[in-house]
Amino acid sequence: MSKRPPKTTRAASPRQLPVLLIAAAVLGAAALIGYQLWTNRPAATVAAVDYPTGLTPDGYPYKGSPDAKIVIEEYSDFQCPVCARYTREVAPRLNEKYVKSGRVYYIFRYFPFLGPESFRATEAAACAAEQGKFWEYEQIVFANQRGENMGWFSDERLIGFAAQVGLDRGAFESCLLSGKYQSFARSAADAGRQRGVRATPTIFINGERIEGLYDVTFYETYIDTLLQQGQ
């Protein structure tokens, strides 16, 4: 019985090489154009904020009624993609069901830990909060994530986001470039670590820690149970 000859890989002939090189160049150019379109695509539309907002005595943004029986604290990093998903998939439902009705007092606690751009985005968000538009700014920053510490959250872009949500650009730029909130961003990270936060998002509901992202029904069930218990 004759043996089957071993399988071989055929090399390209000299005549095929120019065609292959052209094809590779075309594919590379297409990929580059696609990447540029993706990274420069318009930010997602910013939803209107129609609930009470403000700043806690220690400088963190809140929404809802401070008199609510349920207190939710969100520890988040602006470069965290899972945090962006939480903002898109969970937060809007909680706003509609609990925050607007005054049943939940919701606090956003900065926890920059993924690198320099996380700290800079925190400073920028604090500057936006000065003008009463933290929640709008939060939405647009999360909508424009493009990887960690790749230069996307440059001062230029952070200032551009401010203009997109209707902030006073001059005042915002002055605030950010002055470094006014550098020490605040560092202290926020330290405060989170002291509380035992190790990852983002970490959510505290009436002091109980929930680490990671879950389906929105998980949070709704948890909150509804506390409300039924009168907590």
C-alpha positions in Angstrom: 0.0 0.0 0.0 1.4 3.3 -1.0 1.8 6.0 1.7 -0.1 9.3 1.3 2.4 12.1 0.6 2.8 14.5 3.5 0.7 17.7 3.3 2.7 20.7 2.3 2.1 24.5 2.3 2.6 26.1 -1.0 4.6 29.3 -1.1 3.4 32.2 -3.2 5.1 32.5 -6.6 7.0 35.6 -7.6 4.0 36.6 -9.8 1.6 36.5 -6.9 3.6 38.6 -4.5 2.7 42.1 -6.0 -1.0 41.1 -5.8 -0.7 39.9 -2.3 1.1 43.1 -1.2 -1.5 45.3 -2.8 -4.3 43.3 -1.1 -2.5 43.6 2.3 -2.1 47.3 1.8 -5.8 47.8 1.0 -6.9 45.7 4.0 -4.5 47.6 6.2 -5.8 51.0 5.0 -9.4 49.8 5.5 -8.7 48.7 9.0 -7.0 52.0 9.8 -9.9 54.0 8.4 -12.4 51.9 10.4 -10.4 52.4 13.6 -10.2 56.2 13.0 -14.0 56.3 12.4 -14.6 54.3 15.5 -12.4 56.4 17.8 -13.8 59.7 16.5 -17.4 58.7 16.3 -19.8 61.2 17.9 -20.5 60.6 21.6 -23.8 59.1 22.6 -26.7 61.4 23.2 -26.7 62.7 26.8 -30.0 61.9 28.5 -31.7 64.8 30.3 -31.3 64.9 34.1 -34.7 65.5 35.7 -34.1 64.6 39.3 -32.6 66.5 42.3 -28.8 66.7 42.3 -26.1 68.3 44.3 -22.9 67.7 46.2 -22.4 65.9 49.6 -20.6 67.8 52.3 -17.4 65.9 51.3 -17.7 66.9 47.7 -19.3 63.9 46.0 -22.2 64.2 43.5 -25.5 62.9 44.6 -29.0 62.5 43.0 -32.3 61.9 44.7 -33.6 62.8 48.1 -31.1 62.9 51.1 -34.1 61.9 53.2 -34.6 58.5 51.4 -34.4 55.3 53.4 -32.2 53.6 50.8 -28.7 55.0 50.2 -26.7 53.7 47.2 -23.0 54.6 46.9 -21.3 53.8 43.6 -17.5 53.5 43.5 -16.4 53.9 39.9 -13.4 54.6 37.6 -14.0 56.5 34.4 -11.7 54.1 32.4 -13.5 51.0 33.7 -15.6 49.4 30.8 -17.8 47.5 33.3 -18.6 50.8 35.0 -19.6 52.2 31.6 -22.0 49.2 31.2 -23.4 49.8 34.6 -24.1 53.4 33.7 -25.8 52.4 30.5 -27.7 49.3 31.6 -28.4 49.7 35.3 -28.4 53.3 36.4 -31.2 54.5 34.1 -33.6 51.9 35.5 -32.7 52.8 39.1 -33.2 56.5 38.2 -36.6 55.9 36.8 -37.9 53.5 39.5 -36.3 54.8 42.7 -34.3 58.1 42.4 -37.1 60.2 40.8 -39.6 59.0 43.3 -37.4 60.0 46.2 -37.0 56.5 47.5 -33.2 56.3 46.9 -30.4 58.7 47.7 -27.6 58.0 45.3 -24.0 59.0 45.7 -21.2 58.7 43.1 -17.9 58.2 44.8 -14.8 58.6 42.6 -12.4 55.7 42.7 -9.6 56.4 40.2 -7.2 53.4 40.3 -6.6 52.4 36.6 -3.9 55.0 35.9 -3.2 58.7 35.2 -6.1 59.2 32.9 -8.5 57.9 35.6 -7.3 60.6 37.9 -7.5 63.3 35.2 -11.0 62.3 34.3 -12.0 62.5 38.0 -10.6 66.0 38.2 -12.6 67.0 35.1 -15.8 65.5 36.5 -15.3 67.4 39.7 -14.9 70.6 37.7 -18.2 69.7 35.9 -19.9 69.1 39.2 -18.9 72.7 40.2 -21.3 73.9 37.4 -24.0 71.5 38.4 -23.6 69.1 35.5 -21.8 66.1 36.9 -24.3 63.5 35.7 -24.4 64.8 32.2 -20.6 64.8 32.1 -20.4 61.3 33.6 -22.5 60.0 30.7 -20.4 61.6 28.0 -17.1 60.5 29.5 -18.3 56.8 29.8 -19.7 57.0 26.3 -16.2 57.9 25.0 -14.0 55.2 26.5 -11.3 54.0 24.1 -9.0 51.8 26.3 -6.9 52.5 29.4 -4.2 55.2 29.4 -4.0 55.5 25.6 -4.3 59.3 25.5 -8.0 59.4 25.0 -8.8 61.3 28.2 -6.4 64.1 27.3 -7.1 67.6 28.6 -8.2 68.7 25.1 -10.9 66.0 24.9 -12.0 66.4 28.5 -12.5 70.1 27.8 -14.3 69.2 24.6 -16.7 67.0 26.5 -17.5 69.9 28.8 -18.6 72.0 25.8 -20.7 69.2 24.5 -22.8 69.1 27.7 -23.3 72.8 27.9 -20.7 73.8 30.5 -19.0 77.2 30.5 -15.9 76.1 28.6 -13.7 78.9 29.9 -14.5 78.3 33.6 -14.2 74.5 33.1 -10.8 74.8 31.3 -9.5 77.1 34.0 -10.6 74.7 36.7 -9.1 71.6 35.1 -5.8 73.2 34.1 -5.3 74.8 37.5 -5.1 71.3 39.1 -7.7 72.4 41.6 -8.9 68.9 42.2 -5.7 66.9 42.1 -5.5 66.3 45.8 -9.2 65.6 45.9 -8.8 62.8 43.3 -6.0 61.3 45.3 -7.9 61.5 48.6 -11.0 59.9 46.9 -8.9 56.9 45.8 -7.4 56.6 49.3 -10.9 56.8 50.9 -12.1 54.0 48.7 -9.2 51.7 49.5 -9.7 52.4 53.2 -13.3 51.3 52.9 -12.1 48.0 51.3 -12.9 48.8 47.7 -10.8 46.6 45.4 -12.5 46.9 42.0 -15.0 48.8 40.1 -17.9 49.1 40.0 -18.4 48.5 43.7 -21.9 49.4 45.0 -22.9 49.9 48.6 -26.6 49.6 49.4 -27.3 50.8 52.9 -23.7 49.9 53.7 -23.7 46.4 52.2 -21.0 45.9 49.6 -21.8 44.5 46.1 -18.8 44.1 43.9 -19.0 43.8 40.2 -21.9 44.1 37.7 -25.1 42.2 37.9 -28.3 42.2 35.9 -30.6 45.2 36.7 -33.2 42.9 38.2 -30.7 41.9 40.9 -30.4 45.5 42.1 -34.2 46.0 41.9 -34.9 42.9 43.9 -32.4 43.9 46.5 -33.8 47.4 46.8 -37.4 46.3 46.8 -36.7 43.8 49.6 -35.2 46.6 51.8 -38.2 48.9 51.0 -40.6 46.1 52.0 -38.7 45.7 55.3 -39.1 49.4 55.9 -35.3 50.1 55.8 
